[in-house]
């Protein structure tokens, strides 16, 4: 091979190698972007002050548990922790009250119709005192209507809670014969009527009965009297109620 031809070949090879090296250096470096979790959606704002009215019987007043252990107080505490709002709580409830007693108490006390949230849990004493079921069929709708009126006339601010089943407590277990199964069947009848009425009238209904039916297997869910729910049970009530309560307050 002639010298000048060698020089030409050498130059061509040098240019080719330089071109390949330049291409490799200029090639973009691709990396997998880090996975970024989307930010949590903040809770929608609610009013700076909330008026809460709890209507009911022993399950609302919190028979055999401390004053701050009953579910309305636990709900108030949870809402205070969740929102920077001032929450005022009024309870109209007494152990042993039937629907008739609660109606009478509301009429007597005549509370203002300025509540942002109203909860209603009533009916177990109608069943326990063997009142005719027709009484509940008449008076439960009346109580729901009153609850809506007290909730500034807005049905979306009302949350109805199902009746607990005391058959699944030491007291219920101690009842003679097949009465325990009768208790459960009758409470199912009351709750079925209430749930259907609420569905037909666009009122929130929260069933907590299944929680109370764990009372014999989980004794910590029963208060020291062997009959009413414990602080732990009421906490589970609040957890189950919270989605509907949020909807009411964000309405």
C-alpha positions in Angstrom: 0.0 0.0 0.0 1.4 3.4 -0.9 2.2 5.9 1.9 -0.3 8.5 0.9 -3.1 5.9 0.6 -2.3 4.7 4.2 -2.6 8.3 5.3 -6.0 8.6 3.7 -7.2 5.4 5.3 -5.9 6.5 8.7 -7.7 9.8 8.4 -11.0 8.1 7.5 -10.8 5.7 10.4 -10.0 8.5 12.8 -13.0 10.6 11.6 -15.3 7.5 11.9 -14.1 6.7 15.5 -14.4 10.3 16.6 -17.9 10.4 15.2 -18.9 7.3 17.1 -17.4 8.6 20.3 -19.2 12.0 19.9 -22.5 10.2 19.3 -22.1 8.1 22.5 -21.3 11.2 24.5 -24.2 13.3 23.2 -26.8 10.5 23.6 -29.4 11.5 26.1 -29.3 9.7 29.4 -32.7 8.4 30.3 -33.7 7.8 34.0 -36.9 6.6 35.5 -38.5 9.5 37.4 -39.1 8.9 41.1 -42.5 7.9 42.1 -44.2 10.7 43.9 -47.3 9.9 45.9 -50.1 12.4 45.2 -50.8 14.8 48.0 -53.6 13.9 50.4 -56.9 15.6 49.6 -57.5 18.1 52.4 -60.8 17.9 54.3 -63.3 20.3 52.8 -63.8 23.3 55.0 -66.7 23.4 57.5 -68.2 26.1 59.6 -66.1 27.7 62.3 -68.7 26.8 64.9 -71.0 23.7 64.9 -74.1 23.1 66.9 -74.8 19.4 67.5 -77.9 17.9 69.0 -78.1 14.2 70.1 -81.5 12.7 70.5 -82.1 9.3 72.1 -82.2 7.1 75.2 -79.7 5.3 77.4 -77.5 4.6 74.3 -77.2 8.3 73.7 -76.8 9.5 77.3 -74.2 6.7 77.8 -75.6 4.6 80.7 -72.8 3.0 82.8 -70.0 4.8 81.0 -68.3 8.1 81.8 -69.7 11.4 80.5 -66.9 11.8 77.9 -67.2 8.1 76.9 -70.7 8.2 75.4 -70.7 8.4 71.6 -71.9 12.1 71.2 -69.0 13.3 73.3 -66.5 11.0 71.5 -67.9 12.3 68.2 -67.4 15.9 69.4 -63.8 15.1 70.4 -63.1 13.5 67.0 -64.6 16.4 65.1 -62.5 18.8 67.2 -59.4 16.9 66.3 -60.3 16.8 62.6 -61.5 20.4 62.1 -60.6 23.7 63.7 -64.2 24.4 64.7 -65.9 25.1 68.0 -68.5 22.4 68.6 -71.4 22.9 71.0 -73.2 19.7 72.1 -76.7 19.4 73.5 -78.1 16.0 74.5 -81.8 15.3 74.9 -81.8 11.7 76.1 -82.6 9.6 79.2 -82.3 6.0 80.1 -85.6 4.2 79.6 -87.1 6.6 77.1 -89.4 5.3 74.4 -90.3 7.2 71.2 -93.2 8.8 73.1 -90.9 10.0 75.9 -88.5 11.6 73.5 -91.3 13.3 71.5 -92.6 14.7 74.8 -89.2 15.9 75.9 -88.5 17.7 72.6 -91.9 19.4 72.8 -91.3 20.5 76.4 -87.7 21.7 75.9 -88.5 23.3 72.6 -84.9 23.6 71.4 -84.0 26.2 68.7 -84.0 25.0 65.1 -80.4 26.0 64.6 -78.4 22.7 64.6 -75.8 21.9 62.0 -76.0 18.2 63.0 -78.7 16.1 64.6 -78.3 12.4 65.5 -81.2 10.2 66.4 -81.1 6.8 68.1 -84.3 5.6 69.6 -86.6 2.5 69.8 -85.0 -0.1 72.1 -87.4 0.7 75.0 -90.4 0.4 72.7 -89.2 -3.2 72.1 -88.1 -3.8 75.7 -91.3 -2.5 77.2 -93.4 -4.5 74.7 -95.1 -1.5 73.2 -97.2 -2.2 70.2 -95.0 -1.9 67.1 -97.6 0.4 65.6 -96.5 3.1 68.1 -93.0 3.1 66.6 -94.4 3.1 63.1 -96.2 6.3 63.9 -93.8 8.1 66.2 -90.4 7.3 64.5 -91.4 9.3 61.4 -92.6 12.1 63.7 -89.2 12.1 65.4 -87.3 12.2 62.1 -89.5 15.1 61.0 -88.7 17.0 64.2 -85.0 16.2 63.8 -85.0 17.7 60.3 -86.8 20.8 61.6 -84.2 21.2 64.3 -81.4 20.7 61.8 -82.3 24.1 60.1 -84.9 22.2 58.1 -82.2 20.3 56.2 -82.6 16.5 56.1 -79.0 16.2 55.0 -77.9 17.4 58.5 -79.7 14.4 60.2 -78.0 11.0 60.9 -80.2 8.2 62.2 -78.4 5.4 64.1 -79.7 1.8 64.3 -80.8 0.2 67.6 -78.1 -1.9 69.3 -79.0 -5.5 70.1 -78.8 -6.2 73.8 -79.4 -9.9 73.3 -75.6 -10.2 72.8 -74.8 -9.0 76.3 -74.5 -11.0 79.6 -77.9 -9.5 80.6 -79.5 -10.6 77.3 -77.9 -14.1 77.6 -79.4 -14.5 81.1 -82.9 -14.1 79.9 -84.9 -17.3 80.1 -85.8 -19.6 77.2 -85.7 -18.4 73.6 -86.3 -14.8 74.5 -82.8 -13.8 73.3 -83.6 -14.8 69.7 -86.9 -13.0 70.0 -85.1 -9.8 71.0 -82.9 -9.9 68.0 -85.8 -10.6 65.6 -87.8 -7.7 67.0 -84.9 -5.3 66.9 -84.3 -6.3 63.3 -88.0 -5.4 62.7 -87.5 -2.0 64.2 -84.3 -1.3 62.4 -85.7 -2.5 59.1 -88.6 -0.1 59.4 -86.3 2.8 60.3 -83.8 2.1 57.5 -86.5 1.8 54.9 -88.1 5.0 56.1 -84.8 6.9 56.0 -84.0 5.6 52.5 -87.4 6.7 51.2 -86.9 10.2 52.7 -83.3 10.8 51.9 -82.1 10.7 55.5 -78.7 9.1 56.4 -79.0 5.8 58.3 -76.0 4.2 59.9 -76.2 0.6 61.2 -74.2 -0.1 64.3 -76.2 -3.2 65.3 -73.5 -5.6 64.0 -71.0 -4.1 66.4 -73.2 -4.8 69.4 -73.7 -8.4 68.3 -70.1 -9.0 69.0 -70.7 -8.3 72.7 -70.5 -11.9 73.9 -67.4 -12.8 72.0 -65.7 -9.4 72.8 -66.7 -8.5 76.4 -64.8 -5.2 76.2 -67.6 -4.0 74.0 -70.1 -4.2 77.0 -70.2 -1.8 79.9 -69.7 -2.8 83.5 -73.5 -3.2 83.9 -73.5 -6.1 81.5 -76.1 -4.5 79.3 -75.1 -1.2 77.6 -72.2 -0.5 75.2 -68.8 0.3 76.6 -66.5 3.2 75.7 -64.8 1.0 73.2 -68.1 0.1 71.5 -69.1 3.8 71.3 -65.8 4.5 69.6 -66.6 2.0 66.9 -70.1 3.7 66.6 -68.3 7.0 65.9 -65.9 5.4 63.4 -68.9 4.0 61.5 -70.9 7.2 61.7 -68.1 9.5 60.6 -68.5 9.3 56.8 -72.2 10.4 57.1 -71.4 13.0 59.7 -68.8 14.5 57.4 -71.3 14.7 54.6 -73.7 16.5 56.9 -71.2 19.1 58.1 -69.8 19.7 54.6 -73.3 20.2 53.2 
